[in-house]
Amino acid sequence: MAPSESHVTVRPPSNPREAAPELMRLMTKVARMYHEQGVRQPQIAAQLNVSQARVSRLLKQAAELGIVRTIVIGPPGVHSDLELSIEQRFGLRDVVVADTAEQEDEYALLPALGAAAAVYLETTLARGERIGISSWSSTLLATVDALRPRPSQAAELVVQMLGGLGTVTAQSHATRLTGRLAELTGAQAVFLPAPGLVASATTVRALVRDTSIASVLAMYRDLSMILVGVGSLVPSPLLQQSGNAIEDVDQQSLRELGAVGDICLRFFNEAGTPVRSPLNERVVGIDASSLRAVPRRVAVAGGARKFTAIRAALVAGWVNVLVTDQATAQRLCTEPAGL
């Protein structure tokens, strides 16, 4: 999250009877010198002819008695209160709220979401990260486009978590996501050479026996973080163009089963419970249990169309870090947290 300004005030204590008047005067003087005038503790000790240890004790007592109070003042564009509220409500590790206009549509939000996610990654990636990334997400494309190259290696591997083969144009998007993120972080790119969605479960079983595919699937067990979008039941234009979009009959079946959204084509209902559908057996990529076992699970998603899916993903712990827009964040704080 973006840093906030820390403001220290020195004021009368909440219960002045807890200290003698002469001690209270010295305590207040020390607090003002240290917090308001910027005098260092050794100089305070020398000027007042007391030990540095006593100065330290007086400052601690001043805080305990309420003479010194620290107030965090968030600068414009920082939404730390919203972020903390969502973290506490859904038990998340971190939340980043992009500074966006309340009525922006889904596609107008992409640059702000991408920029906010890029800053989050730049400040939190650690050397040796093994990152899993989804294939079909406009928000992730915006994130990678906004990410700056790291001066030193920030990750070990970037692994594609959902098959990326499809139409030529969309296939280039999937490759670009994995390849470009690997390039920017100094990592090795690992591609999954298969379609994301195939015609039958029989085809999936045949594909996963291929050593080049099986070796990638085995890497999912050792991922340290994943970077995903959150899909709604209606596929995005990018997914529709990819050749991996679900057909109308499958959409209807999922709707009847109560599905509201997906991550990596693993669909779930409003409570976040995985939906048991034949479609699930036709997906080539990370399964729901492996996905949810990854320690850090970062979703970049926003917009009114995806709100129910985002909320469901948070309720059930599909992700534990969220980068979203201001309007979605406000709704997450105020509307019921799901079924």
Protein Blocks (a to p, Z undefined) as FASTA:
>chain_A
ZZddddddddddfblmlpcfklmmmmmmmmmmmmmnopafklmmmmnopafklmmmmmmm
mmmnomaccdddddehiafklmmmmmmmnopabdcdddddfklcfklmmmmmmmmmmmmm
mmmpcghiacdddfbdfklmmmmmmpccdfbdfbfbdcdfbdfbdcfklmmmmmmmmmmm
mmmnopacddddddfbdfbfklmmmmmmpmklmmmmmmmmmpcbdcdddddfbdcfklmm
nopaccfklmmmmmmnopabdeehiacdfkopacddfklmmcgcddfklmmmpmbacddd
edjklmmmmmmmmmnomaacdcddfklmmmmmmmcebZZ
